[in-house]
Amino acid sequence: MSLTSNATLETFQERIDQGEYIEPKDVFPDEYRKHLIRQMSQHAHSEVIGMQPEGNWITRAPSLRAKQILLAKIQDEGGHGLYLYSAAETLGISRSEMINQLQTGKAKYSSIFNYPTLNWADIGAIGWLVDGAAIVNQVSLQRTSYGPYSRAMVRICKEESFHQRQGYEIMTKMMRGTNEQQKMAQDAMNRWWWPSLMMFGPHDSNSPNSGNAFKWKIKRESNDVLRQKFIDKTIPQALLIGLTIPDKDYKLNEKTGHYEIGKINWEEFNNVINGNGPCNKQRINHHIKYHNEGAWVREAALAYSKKQK
Ligand code: BYC
């Protein structure tokens, strides 16, 4: 429901400031609704598009155990997309509208899924680094001010922590394996490290959406704060299994206790989010193809629900 008068706007902000959750039937400003639709739908699209790079390896998983785990993980990601689409629908946008925005390039999805998965170690790197980065961001979003988004995050975080561990297990196994396996793991680390850091978005000084996001407690911690948490947590994990950090400038600042890193390549990030990454076109074309092929499933489901009425 949108807001018009200043008095109701003040009441809304007071509720936010007191840490109350906002629910779908509450009164809130249209800008709050639009901001949430943008972020939540992009989040949902990321989960669904994120199934593609991993799906590429189901038929080539090195054991039945690995295949079962990968299948379960990818199915979880699809489920996360569904929770998030449902949560976004409570804001008055339909799923087909959101899908249309994705397919026509009006809505973004996470930059990370525009990189290819070239070898089995990439599946380890995605679980460990990509899900690891996603957890840091999503743990913070569990306290986001919009009730349905917050509740979806609580459930998603529980599943993501299993995903992160299975990825680290793959990397650990490969680092304990043959020279060739170690090289594959390091190669995956070299290719996924920097894009994982970009997942947190631009530096705070260059993040146009952060102002309102903080005012309305949609975001609870900034892009740079979350990125630093991920760096501090992940570098020791890499070193523990013998991986090298692909950054000649990284160092531990003994005074602050935080790792410092070299410069992130924002030109690469901007290219990727503007549709020119290595796999952008492939990801969207694949989505459109299978969405169209699945039209009969949606029609059948709707026919059944109409019959129930
Ligand atoms: N990629 O003002 P800013 C997963 C855009 S999937 C693309 O800082 P904001 C998984 C941003 O949208 C989990 N675009 O924005 C699935 C904005 O453009 P618009 C994915 C990015 O919203 C399968 C512009 O840059 N997680 O776990 O305050 C397998 C300026 O940015 C990115 C989420 O989606 C990016 N990385 O902050 C495995 C988390 N970064 O929209 C794993 C939910 C920035 O104005 N989202 N942009 O055109 C968020 O927390 C926030 O939206 C962000 C960005 C931190 C990503």
Boltz pocket constraint, residues with backbone or C-beta under 6 A from the ligand:
constraints:
  - pocket:
      binder: B
      contacts: [[A, 38], [A, 39], [A, 42], [A, 43], [A, 44], [A, 46], [A, 47], [A, 48], [A, 49], [A, 50], [A, 51], [A, 77], [A, 106], [A, 108], [A, 109], [A, 110], [A, 111], [A, 112], [A, 126], [A, 130], [A, 131], [A, 134], [A, 135], [A, 137], [A, 198], [A, 199], [A, 200], [A, 201], [A, 202], [A, 206], [A, 207], [A, 208], [A, 209], [A, 210], [A, 213], [A, 223], [A, 273]]
      max_distance: 6.0
